[in-house]
Amino acid sequence: MSIETWLAFAAASCIMLAIPGPTILLVISYALGHGRKTALATVTGVTLGDFTAMTASLAGLGALLATSATLFTILKLIGAAYLVFLGIKLWRAPIVKGPLGDNDNLPEEKPLKILLHAYVVTALNPKSIVFFIAFVPQFLDMSKPFLEQTLILEATFLTLAALNSLIYVFVADMARGFIRKASVQRAVNRTGGTLLIAAGAVTAGYRRMAA
């Protein structure tokens, strides 16, 4: 793979990752609610989710989903329902009294639970799978070894995805210092919850590329 092709792929991936979607909304909601201590769990979950979606796509699952309306619909509805569930949960989240800082008394969320949430939302996003089908092949030279190229592209994308999530975590964590009033917290929870529910609705209505 030429350096030009790799740089083009990296640049395109950065642009795609920077656009907030269901995964980033979830990352931000956890960071606002629990601070930077969620970073390891959320970033790990996002990275594993992207790894699953990208690997499945390159292994052929993506091509199958692109041609099978039934499988695509099942995956789409599962992902959409999960996003709506998380949105409702965030909407109903309790208001935290007192300062918002690293040593506050925020309700604890188990790291494994956070990781699994981030993983499921990322891996079950049908838009990502279809995106990988349409996006990755453009940077493959079929005259060269397929496995080596896909390993390079996948490693590049996963590294950028992890860094992107980490940036969002720390930016959201810094914003927590301004969120002290109950009314502001309530607005943040309900805005984030609404966005997650909306993301679920968009996911449910997302049409196959072939449509």
Backbone bond lengths (Angstrom), bond angles and torsions (degrees), N, CA, C in turn:
res aa  C-N    CA-C-N  psi(-1)  N-CA   C-N-CA  omega(-1)  CA-C   N-CA-C  phi
1 M - - - 1.463 - - 1.528 109.53 -
2 S 1.331 116.15 131.51 1.457 119.83 -178.94 1.526 110.36 -75.57
3 I 1.316 116.13 156.98 1.461 121.09 179.26 1.520 110.44 -65.07
4 E 1.342 116.34 -31.85 1.467 119.99 179.10 1.530 111.03 -64.28
5 T 1.335 115.59 -43.92 1.467 120.10 179.37 1.520 110.75 -64.42
6 W 1.321 115.72 -42.43 1.464 120.10 -179.92 1.524 111.19 -63.77
7 L 1.331 117.42 -43.15 1.459 120.90 179.41 1.526 111.31 -64.65
8 A 1.324 116.19 -38.10 1.466 120.20 178.65 1.526 110.26 -64.45
9 F 1.330 115.68 -42.23 1.465 120.35 178.44 1.521 110.40 -64.29
10 A 1.331 117.28 -44.45 1.463 121.30 -179.26 1.529 110.85 -62.64
11 A 1.331 116.59 -42.70 1.465 120.64 -179.38 1.530 110.74 -64.69
12 A 1.327 116.57 -44.70 1.465 120.68 179.51 1.525 110.94 -64.55
13 S 1.323 116.85 -38.47 1.468 121.09 178.95 1.524 110.99 -64.92
14 C 1.328 116.48 -41.33 1.465 120.55 179.72 1.526 110.75 -60.63
15 I 1.316 116.08 -42.31 1.465 120.53 179.96 1.523 110.21 -64.32
16 M 1.332 116.22 -45.60 1.461 120.68 -179.24 1.530 111.82 -63.55
17 L 1.328 115.99 -42.58 1.463 120.56 -177.40 1.525 112.37 -69.85
18 A 1.333 116.80 -31.11 1.464 120.48 -176.33 1.521 112.23 -70.16
19 I 1.330 117.35 -22.13 1.460 121.11 -179.79 1.527 108.81 -75.94
20 P 1.334 117.99 117.66 1.470 120.28 -178.06 1.522 112.44 -60.56
21 G 1.313 115.55 132.88 1.457 122.04 176.47 1.516 108.34 -134.63
22 P 1.323 117.94 -166.66 1.468 121.07 -179.65 1.525 113.81 -53.75
23 T 1.333 116.67 -41.21 1.465 119.79 -178.96 1.522 111.18 -64.07
24 I 1.327 117.08 -47.45 1.458 121.14 -178.24 1.528 110.91 -65.93
25 L 1.332 116.95 -37.59 1.461 119.59 176.96 1.526 110.86 -60.62
26 L 1.321 116.36 -39.34 1.456 120.27 178.59 1.524 110.74 -67.79
27 V 1.325 116.85 -43.04 1.462 121.84 178.41 1.532 110.32 -58.78
28 I 1.328 116.02 -45.29 1.464 120.90 -179.15 1.524 110.75 -65.09
29 S 1.320 117.16 -42.44 1.470 119.99 -178.27 1.520 111.25 -63.07
30 Y 1.328 117.61 -39.38 1.466 120.08 178.33 1.528 110.78 -68.89
31 A 1.330 116.59 -40.17 1.465 119.88 -179.35 1.520 111.04 -66.40
32 L 1.337 117.20 -39.47 1.461 120.37 177.79 1.521 111.40 -66.09
33 G 1.314 116.10 -37.87 1.453 119.70 -176.50 1.514 114.90 -82.58
34 H 1.340 116.70 -29.18 1.467 118.95 -172.12 1.534 114.23 -132.83
35 G 1.322 116.94 -2.41 1.460 118.88 175.19 1.517 114.80 82.68
36 R 1.323 114.02 -170.85 1.461 120.46 -174.34 1.524 113.53 -69.38
37 K 1.343 116.93 -11.63 1.465 119.32 179.19 1.526 111.79 -66.60
38 T 1.338 116.48 -12.81 1.468 120.04 176.83 1.525 111.99 -87.11
39 A 1.329 116.95 -5.44 1.462 121.20 -172.14 1.527 112.81 -55.88
40 L 1.334 116.68 -49.93 1.462 120.00 -176.38 1.524 110.99 -61.09
41 A 1.336 116.58 -45.65 1.465 120.15 -177.82 1.526 111.80 -66.82
42 T 1.337 117.09 -46.21 1.460 119.37 -177.47 1.520 112.04 -67.88
43 V 1.324 116.44 -45.13 1.470 119.63 -178.97 1.523 110.32 -64.55
44 T 1.324 117.09 -40.17 1.465 120.36 177.44 1.522 110.81 -63.01
45 G 1.332 116.22 -44.98 1.461 120.31 179.29 1.510 112.52 -61.67
46 V 1.332 116.16 -44.21 1.469 120.89 178.94 1.524 110.83 -62.83
47 T 1.325 116.17 -45.15 1.468 120.51 -178.62 1.523 111.42 -63.45
48 L 1.329 116.86 -44.22 1.465 120.35 178.43 1.529 111.08 -66.28
49 G 1.325 116.42 -36.74 1.462 119.99 177.61 1.512 112.14 -64.85
50 D 1.328 116.17 -45.01 1.465 120.27 177.17 1.528 110.60 -64.33
51 F 1.332 115.93 -38.74 1.463 119.86 178.37 1.525 110.62 -61.22
52 T 1.329 116.02 -43.71 1.468 120.46 179.67 1.522 110.84 -63.77
53 A 1.332 116.66 -49.23 1.464 120.80 -178.04 1.523 112.03 -63.55
54 M 1.327 116.21 -43.23 1.459 119.87 -177.21 1.522 111.21 -71.14
55 T 1.337 116.69 -41.90 1.456 120.41 -179.97 1.524 110.60 -65.62
56 A 1.341 115.82 -43.61 1.466 120.12 179.13 1.525 110.66 -61.73
57 S 1.326 116.01 -40.32 1.461 120.18 179.70 1.519 110.75 -63.95
58 L 1.320 115.67 -48.26 1.465 119.63 -177.85 1.522 111.44 -69.79
59 A 1.330 116.55 -24.99 1.467 119.57 179.97 1.524 112.57 -82.53
60 G 1.308 116.56 -8.58 1.460 119.14 176.70 1.513 115.79 121.02
61 L 1.361 116.97 -15.94 1.452 118.59 179.42 1.522 110.78 -62.59
62 G 1.325 115.87 -38.18 1.453 119.80 179.75 1.512 111.73 -61.54
63 A 1.330 116.53 -43.02 1.467 119.77 179.15 1.526 110.54 -63.94
64 L 1.343 115.94 -36.67 1.461 119.91 178.91 1.522 110.58 -66.14
65 L 1.337 116.18 -43.17 1.456 120.06 179.10 1.525 111.89 -65.40
66 A 1.332 115.83 -31.19 1.456 119.79 -179.38 1.522 111.29 -69.50
67 T 1.336 117.11 -23.82 1.465 120.66 -177.84 1.528 112.80 -106.63
68 S 1.335 116.77 -14.03 1.453 120.54 -178.56 1.522 110.10 -108.36
69 A 1.309 116.84 106.62 1.464 121.36 -179.66 1.523 111.01 -64.11
70 T 1.324 116.65 -36.00 1.468 120.37 -177.40 1.522 111.61 -66.25
71 L 1.322 117.09 -49.99 1.458 120.98 -179.99 1.524 110.89 -63.11
72 F 1.312 115.85 -41.40 1.460 119.57 -179.58 1.527 110.08 -63.15
73 T 1.315 116.59 -43.41 1.464 121.26 -178.92 1.517 111.18 -64.05
74 I 1.339 117.19 -41.73 1.469 121.09 179.16 1.525 110.52 -61.15
75 L 1.324 116.37 -48.83 1.462 120.81 -179.51 1.525 110.28 -63.13
76 K 1.316 115.75 -42.12 1.455 120.93 -178.62 1.521 111.33 -61.89
77 L 1.321 117.09 -45.21 1.455 120.68 -177.10 1.527 112.25 -70.70
78 I 1.331 116.98 -34.66 1.468 120.20 176.32 1.525 109.93 -63.14
79 G 1.324 115.57 -48.07 1.460 120.19 178.90 1.514 112.08 -62.44
80 A 1.333 117.06 -41.87 1.462 121.52 -179.67 1.527 111.15 -64.48
81 A 1.332 116.83 -44.20 1.466 121.12 -179.33 1.527 110.90 -63.10
82 Y 1.315 116.59 -38.68 1.464 120.32 -179.42 1.522 111.02 -66.97
83 L 1.333 117.09 -39.58 1.458 121.08 178.25 1.531 110.67 -64.66
84 V 1.321 116.40 -41.89 1.464 120.50 178.43 1.528 110.09 -63.10
85 F 1.329 116.89 -41.95 1.467 121.47 177.61 1.529 111.31 -58.80
86 L 1.341 116.58 -46.16 1.462 120.66 179.37 1.522 111.04 -65.79
87 G 1.339 116.55 -36.67 1.456 120.36 178.91 1.518 111.90 -64.33
88 I 1.326 116.74 -43.73 1.464 121.38 178.15 1.528 110.58 -63.67
89 K 1.327 115.63 -40.50 1.459 120.32 179.63 1.528 110.98 -63.52
90 L 1.342 116.92 -41.84 1.461 120.85 178.96 1.525 110.33 -68.18
91 W 1.324 117.67 -39.81 1.462 122.51 178.74 1.530 110.77 -57.63
92 R 1.332 115.61 -38.29 1.463 121.10 -176.19 1.529 112.81 -93.27
93 A 1.335 117.43 5.43 1.466 120.83 -177.58 1.527 110.59 -60.25
94 P 1.340 118.01 140.73 1.468 121.23 -178.97 1.522 111.99 -69.10
95 I 1.315 115.98 152.21 1.456 121.81 177.72 1.522 108.92 -81.29
96 V 1.324 116.90 131.76 1.461 121.86 -178.88 1.516 109.78 -91.65
97 K 1.323 117.17 126.35 1.460 121.45 178.49 1.514 109.81 -92.81
98 G 1.309 115.75 147.35 1.451 119.53 179.39 1.515 111.07 95.76
99 P 1.340 117.38 -178.27 1.459 121.47 -175.87 1.516 112.44 -68.01
100 L 1.309 114.28 150.74 1.461 120.00 175.57 1.517 107.62 -103.97
101 G 1.300 117.81 103.64 1.446 121.87 -179.88 1.501 110.46 -151.11
102 D 1.315 116.80 -177.98 1.452 120.52 -176.43 1.532 112.25 -67.14
103 N 1.340 116.41 -22.89 1.459 118.94 -177.35 1.526 112.05 -110.41
104 D 1.315 117.51 24.23 1.454 120.80 -179.05 1.524 110.66 -80.94
105 N 1.328 114.58 -174.94 1.466 119.17 -177.27 1.520 111.45 -110.25
106 L 1.303 116.13 44.48 1.454 120.49 178.36 1.528 110.52 -63.00
107 P 1.327 117.18 145.68 1.474 119.60 175.65 1.523 109.61 -57.07
108 E 1.307 116.42 130.89 1.456 120.36 -175.99 1.529 112.15 -75.75
109 E 1.316 115.56 142.28 1.460 122.07 171.36 1.523 106.25 -119.39
110 K 1.322 116.70 129.17 1.452 119.68 -179.38 1.533 109.97 -65.30
111 P 1.339 117.10 133.70 1.468 120.87 -178.83 1.529 112.78 -53.70
112 L 1.336 116.47 -39.75 1.461 119.44 -178.98 1.528 110.85 -63.68
113 K 1.333 116.29 -38.05 1.462 120.97 179.25 1.528 110.26 -65.70
114 I 1.333 116.49 -42.62 1.462 121.20 177.99 1.521 110.24 -63.25
115 L 1.338 115.73 -44.90 1.462 120.81 179.36 1.529 110.94 -58.53
116 L 1.334 116.29 -45.64 1.459 120.36 -178.40 1.524 111.42 -65.77
117 H 1.336 117.00 -38.93 1.459 119.90 176.95 1.526 110.70 -59.98
118 A 1.339 115.83 -49.57 1.466 120.36 -179.14 1.527 111.07 -62.89
119 Y 1.325 115.82 -38.10 1.467 120.39 -179.97 1.523 111.38 -64.51
120 V 1.347 115.97 -49.39 1.464 120.21 -176.30 1.522 111.00 -63.36
121 V 1.341 116.82 -46.19 1.464 120.31 -179.38 1.529 110.86 -60.24
122 T 1.333 116.64 -40.60 1.467 120.52 -178.25 1.521 112.04 -74.35
123 A 1.323 116.97 -46.50 1.465 120.46 -175.61 1.526 112.81 -70.47
124 L 1.356 117.24 -30.74 1.453 120.30 -177.13 1.526 113.35 -95.17
125 N 1.304 116.63 16.59 1.459 120.02 177.74 1.535 108.57 -85.45
126 P 1.340 118.47 103.35 1.476 120.41 -176.58 1.519 112.79 -62.08
127 K 1.331 115.97 -27.39 1.466 119.06 178.49 1.525 110.37 -61.31
128 S 1.345 116.59 -38.28 1.465 120.55 179.73 1.521 110.68 -65.33
129 I 1.337 116.40 -43.83 1.462 119.99 -178.53 1.529 111.20 -62.74
130 V 1.339 115.68 -46.37 1.466 119.43 178.49 1.520 110.26 -64.94
131 F 1.333 116.44 -36.55 1.459 121.02 178.06 1.520 110.85 -61.19
132 F 1.320 116.75 -43.57 1.460 120.34 179.88 1.522 111.13 -63.48
133 I 1.338 115.96 -36.85 1.469 119.14 179.88 1.525 110.71 -63.81
134 A 1.328 115.72 -43.70 1.462 120.07 -175.94 1.524 112.45 -81.95
135 F 1.314 116.57 -27.98 1.455 121.58 -170.14 1.527 113.76 -89.22
136 V 1.330 115.79 -54.09 1.466 120.27 -172.90 1.531 113.90 -61.49
137 P 1.345 119.05 -44.34 1.469 118.94 -177.38 1.526 114.84 -56.76
138 Q 1.333 117.12 -24.45 1.456 120.10 -179.94 1.523 112.46 -64.28
139 F 1.327 116.20 -21.23 1.461 120.59 -176.61 1.527 112.36 -106.38
140 L 1.326 116.07 9.19 1.464 119.91 179.30 1.514 111.11 -100.34
141 D 1.307 115.29 135.29 1.464 122.23 174.34 1.522 106.81 -101.82
142 M 1.338 116.36 105.98 1.455 120.11 -174.22 1.526 113.73 -68.95
143 S 1.319 116.92 -7.36 1.467 120.08 176.49 1.528 111.04 -84.55
144 K 1.336 116.05 -6.80 1.459 121.32 -179.43 1.527 109.64 -115.38
145 P 1.340 118.05 163.31 1.468 121.32 -178.14 1.521 112.37 -52.52
146 F 1.327 115.90 126.06 1.466 121.68 -176.41 1.523 112.07 -68.91
147 L 1.337 117.18 -45.51 1.458 121.56 -174.88 1.526 112.10 -61.18
148 E 1.331 116.45 -45.36 1.468 119.66 -178.03 1.528 110.92 -62.19
149 Q 1.326 116.22 -41.56 1.465 119.73 -179.54 1.528 111.48 -65.58
150 T 1.328 116.25 -44.24 1.462 119.11 -177.96 1.532 111.72 -67.06
151 L 1.319 116.51 -34.04 1.461 119.72 177.71 1.529 110.53 -64.43
152 I 1.331 116.07 -41.82 1.467 120.54 179.21 1.522 110.92 -64.82
153 L 1.340 116.13 -46.33 1.461 120.22 -178.61 1.523 111.41 -66.47
154 E 1.319 116.50 -40.50 1.461 119.95 -178.93 1.523 110.76 -67.36
155 A 1.325 116.92 -43.69 1.465 120.52 178.90 1.524 110.75 -62.13
156 T 1.326 115.91 -39.35 1.464 120.75 179.04 1.520 110.58 -64.33
157 F 1.332 116.71 -48.65 1.464 120.67 -177.37 1.524 111.07 -64.04
158 L 1.318 117.59 -43.43 1.464 120.70 -177.77 1.528 111.25 -65.98
159 T 1.323 116.95 -37.83 1.464 120.16 177.26 1.520 110.79 -63.76
160 L 1.329 116.15 -44.78 1.463 120.50 179.24 1.520 111.15 -66.53
161 A 1.338 117.32 -37.59 1.466 121.03 179.04 1.526 110.96 -64.09
162 A 1.331 116.28 -41.32 1.462 120.76 178.81 1.527 111.01 -64.71
163 L 1.334 116.83 -44.40 1.465 121.00 179.09 1.520 111.36 -64.61
164 N 1.318 116.36 -39.79 1.462 121.02 179.74 1.529 110.84 -62.93
165 S 1.336 116.42 -45.12 1.463 120.57 178.77 1.521 110.96 -63.98
166 L 1.329 115.99 -39.62 1.461 120.35 -179.27 1.528 110.73 -64.01
167 I 1.312 117.01 -40.39 1.467 121.28 177.96 1.528 110.30 -61.31
168 Y 1.331 116.27 -45.74 1.462 120.08 179.33 1.528 111.27 -62.77
169 V 1.331 116.91 -37.35 1.463 120.46 179.00 1.528 110.36 -60.89
170 F 1.331 117.04 -48.40 1.459 120.42 -175.65 1.525 112.34 -72.34
171 V 1.322 116.97 -34.47 1.467 119.55 176.31 1.526 110.05 -65.30
172 A 1.341 116.53 -45.05 1.463 120.67 178.80 1.522 110.71 -65.56
173 D 1.334 116.60 -37.41 1.460 120.26 179.44 1.523 111.00 -63.54
174 M 1.331 117.16 -40.27 1.462 120.26 178.55 1.527 110.79 -64.87
175 A 1.326 116.58 -32.39 1.464 120.61 -179.66 1.521 111.53 -70.66
176 R 1.324 117.64 -19.49 1.459 120.97 -178.59 1.521 111.86 -62.18
177 G 1.323 116.29 -27.12 1.458 119.66 180.00 1.515 112.96 -63.68
178 F 1.316 117.02 -21.38 1.462 121.08 -179.67 1.522 112.18 -94.46
179 I 1.327 116.22 -6.77 1.462 119.88 -175.99 1.522 108.99 -102.50
180 R 1.320 116.69 88.08 1.462 120.90 -177.33 1.520 112.52 -118.89
181 K 1.319 117.26 -29.42 1.458 120.14 -178.34 1.527 110.61 -78.90
182 A 1.327 115.60 144.39 1.461 120.37 179.71 1.519 110.98 -59.77
183 S 1.332 116.48 -37.23 1.464 119.98 -179.00 1.521 111.50 -65.62
184 V 1.350 115.80 -36.38 1.465 120.34 179.23 1.521 109.68 -70.11
185 Q 1.335 116.45 -44.18 1.465 120.27 178.56 1.526 110.83 -59.72
186 R 1.347 114.42 -43.28 1.458 118.87 -179.59 1.535 110.21 -62.54
187 A 1.325 116.09 -40.91 1.465 120.50 179.90 1.521 110.64 -65.22
188 V 1.347 116.36 -41.69 1.469 120.55 179.52 1.525 110.53 -64.10
189 N 1.349 116.28 -46.35 1.467 120.21 179.79 1.520 111.51 -60.32
190 R 1.322 115.60 -44.76 1.456 119.03 -176.51 1.532 112.22 -73.97
191 T 1.331 115.76 -33.40 1.463 118.34 176.05 1.528 110.22 -67.22
192 G 1.346 115.29 -47.12 1.465 119.16 178.34 1.514 111.79 -62.53
193 G 1.347 116.39 -42.47 1.455 120.15 178.35 1.514 111.82 -61.87
194 T 1.337 115.47 -42.58 1.467 120.08 179.07 1.520 111.32 -62.91
195 L 1.342 115.78 -40.90 1.467 119.67 -179.90 1.528 111.14 -65.53
196 L 1.346 116.44 -39.25 1.459 119.54 178.55 1.530 110.71 -66.44
197 I 1.334 116.10 -41.10 1.466 119.78 177.54 1.527 109.91 -64.03
198 A 1.343 116.02 -41.62 1.461 120.06 178.13 1.527 110.94 -63.63
199 A 1.352 115.31 -39.07 1.461 119.15 177.75 1.520 110.54 -62.89
200 G 1.340 115.75 -37.04 1.463 119.65 176.31 1.512 111.35 -63.95
201 A 1.337 116.25 -41.09 1.462 120.52 179.27 1.530 110.98 -65.28
202 V 1.338 115.52 -41.51 1.467 119.45 178.64 1.523 110.46 -64.25
203 T 1.352 115.79 -42.37 1.453 120.53 178.19 1.527 111.03 -60.23
204 A 1.336 115.95 -43.27 1.460 120.67 179.92 1.536 111.15 -62.70
205 G 1.338 115.31 -32.41 1.455 119.00 -178.05 1.519 114.11 -93.85
206 Y 1.351 115.92 1.01 1.466 119.45 -177.90 1.527 110.34 -68.24
207 R 1.321 115.00 126.97 1.471 119.31 -176.63 1.515 110.93 -95.72
208 R 1.316 114.30 151.60 1.467 121.08 179.16 1.516 109.53 -60.35
209 M 1.316 115.56 150.73 1.456 121.05 179.14 1.499 111.02 -58.32
210 A 1.325 117.92 -34.41 1.452 121.34 -175.29 1.519 111.48 -76.50
211 A 1.349 116.25 -14.38 1.459 120.07 -176.72 1.514 111.09 -72.25
